[in-house]
Amino acid sequence: MCAAYLTLRVEDSVTPTLTTSRLLLHPLELDDAPQIQLLFPHWEIVRYLAAQVPWPYPADGAYRHIRDMALPAVERGEAWHWTLRLKSAYDQIIGSIDLRKKENDNRGFWLGLPWQRQGLMTEACQAVTDFWFDTLNFPVLRAPKAVPNVASRRLSEKQGMRLVATEDRDYVSGRFPSEIWEITAQEWRARKR
């Protein structure tokens, strides 16, 4: 593990609200579970997520995930979780994105079906990647993805990430070759000039 992972200040472990031109990224709360439970359990959303996601998704899956996994990781300073909301409809959750201090797996996301293919996740990824490098000061961001997940690969390419490794991983829909995509803080900042 990189030494930078060990130098995180306590005040940096707080998940702030982030904004983009169209989105509010609001820190995840336990009260978000009912909306997530309705939006999340669709095969098109979960099939390329890590196999730890139960399928079929249980009726209390969102609540248990937030309570038992996501919020404890945030409290330990190991992860930052946000719900995605359109600025024009702040009360409605449309997806989720997170950052985590996990080797070769620093960012994950999902977006509800009605909001896909509109560039919204690109905006969300820009905001959290800025936070990863500019606030948390990590030197590199790595994101794994199943090879068949073409949309996720395109997003990484748009962000200037490069393929650095392949390995087999287990996903909800089975075992697939997985690609690890990476960008360094220096590369990220150079793209923004």
KOLVODREN-532905 format. One record per residue (C-alpha): residue in three letters; x, y, z. Coordinates in steps of 0.2 Angstrom, whole numbers, padded with zeros to 4 digits, always signed. Each point is the difference from the previous one (the first is absolute). Layout:
BEGIN
alaXYZ;...
***
This chain:
BEGIN
met+0000+0000+0000;cys+0006+0017-0004;ala+0007+0011+0014;ala-0012+0014-0005;tyr-0015-0011+0006;leu+0007+0001+0017;thr+0002+0019+0001;leu-0019+0005-0001;arg-0004+0013+0013;val-0016-0002+0011;glu-0009+0015-0008;asp+0002-0007-0017;ser-0010-0016+0004;val-0016+0010+0000;thr-0010-0002-0015;pro-0005+0017-0007;thr-0014+0005-0012;leu+0007+0002-0017;thr-0008+0009-0015;thr+0001-0001-0019;ser-0009+0010-0013;arg-0015-0012+0001;leu+0002-0010+0016;leu+0001+0001+0019;leu+0011-0014+0007;his-0007-0002+0018;pro+0008-0010+0014;leu-0008-0017+0001;glu-0012-0002+0015;leu-0010-0014+0008;asp-0016+0009-0005;asp+0005-0002-0018;ala-0003-0019+0000;pro-0019+0000-0005;gln+0004+0010-0016;ile+0015-0011-0004;gln-0009-0016+0003;leu-0013+0005-0013;leu+0013+0006-0013;phe+0015-0012+0002;pro-0006-0018-0002;his+0000-0001-0019;trp+0010-0013-0010;glu+0006+0014-0012;ile+0007+0009+0015;val+0008-0014+0011;arg+0006-0012-0013;tyr+0018+0007+0000;leu+0001+0005+0018;ala+0011-0011+0012;ala-0007-0017+0005;gln-0002+0006+0018;val-0016+0008-0006;pro-0014-0013+0004;trp-0011-0005-0014;pro-0014-0001+0000;tyr+0001+0016+0010;pro-0009-0002+0017;ala-0014+0011+0005;asp+0011+0008+0013;gly+0016+0000-0010;ala+0002+0019-0002;tyr-0003+0003+0019;arg+0012-0014+0005;his+0014+0005-0012;ile-0001+0018+0006;arg-0001-0004+0018;asp+0012-0015+0001;met+0013+0004-0014;ala+0000+0018-0007;leu-0003+0011+0015;pro+0013-0010+0011;ala+0013+0002-0014;val-0003+0019+0000;glu+0001+0001+0019;arg+0017-0010-0001;gly+0006+0013-0013;glu+0002-0014-0013;ala-0014+0005-0012;trp-0010+0015-0006;his-0018-0003-0007;trp-0012+0011-0009;thr-0018-0001-0007;leu-0002+0009-0017;arg-0014+0012-0001;leu-0005+0012-0014;lys+0001+0018+0005;ser-0018+0002-0008;ala-0007-0014+0011;tyr+0011-0001+0016;asp-0012-0011+0010;gln+0002-0015-0013;ile+0015-0011+0001;ile+0006-0006-0018;gly+0015-0009+0004;ser+0016-0002+0011;ile+0018+0002-0001;asp+0014-0004+0013;leu+0019+0001+0003;arg+0009-0012+0010;lys+0018-0003+0006;lys+0001-0018-0007;glu+0014-0006-0010;asn-0004+0000-0019;asp-0018+0005+0004;asn-0002+0018+0004;arg-0017+0005-0008;gly-0016-0008-0003;phe-0017+0007-0006;trp-0017-0005-0007;leu-0014+0011-0008;gly-0019-0003-0002;leu-0005-0006-0017;pro-0010+0016-0004;trp+0015+0011+0002;gln+0013-0010-0009;arg+0008+0006-0017;gln-0002+0018+0005;gly+0018+0004+0006;leu-0005+0001+0018;met+0012-0013+0006;thr+0014+0008-0009;glu-0004+0016+0010;ala-0001-0010+0016;cys+0017-0008-0003;gln+0008+0016-0004;ala-0006+0007+0017;val+0006-0015+0010;thr+0016-0002-0009;asp+0004+0019+0004;phe-0004-0004+0018;trp+0011-0015+0000;phe+0015+0009-0007;asp-0002+0018+0006;thr-0008-0002+0018;leu+0006-0018+0005;asn+0017+0002-0009;phe+0001-0018-0006;pro+0013-0003-0014;val-0010-0012-0011;leu-0017-0005-0003;arg-0004-0018-0006;ala-0017-0006-0006;pro-0003-0019-0005;lys-0014-0004-0012;ala-0006-0016-0009;val+0006-0001-0018;pro-0018-0001-0006;asn-0005+0016+0009;val+0004+0011-0015;ala-0009+0016+0007;ser+0011+0000+0015;arg+0016-0003-0011;arg-0005+0015-0011;leu-0002+0011+0016;ser+0017-0004+0006;glu+0007+0003-0018;lys-0009+0017+0000;gln+0009+0004+0017;gly+0017-0003-0007;met+0002-0016+0010;arg+0011-0014-0008;leu-0001-0019+0002;val+0014-0007+0011;ala-0005-0018+0004;thr-0013-0013-0003;glu-0005-0014+0012;asp-0015-0011+0002;arg-0013+0006+0013;asp-0017-0006+0006;tyr-0015+0011-0005;val-0019-0002+0004;ser-0002-0008-0018;gly+0015-0011+0002;arg+0019-0001-0002;phe+0007+0012-0013;pro+0017+0006-0006;ser+0002+0017+0009;glu+0010+0015-0005;ile+0008+0012+0013;trp+0000+0018-0007;glu+0011+0013+0008;ile+0004+0019+0000;thr+0013+0009+0011;ala-0003+0017+0009;gln+0013+0007-0012;glu-0009-0006-0015;trp-0017+0005+0006;arg+0006+0018+0004;ala+0009+0001-0017;arg-0017-0004-0009;lys-0009+0014+0009;arg+0013+0014-0005;
***
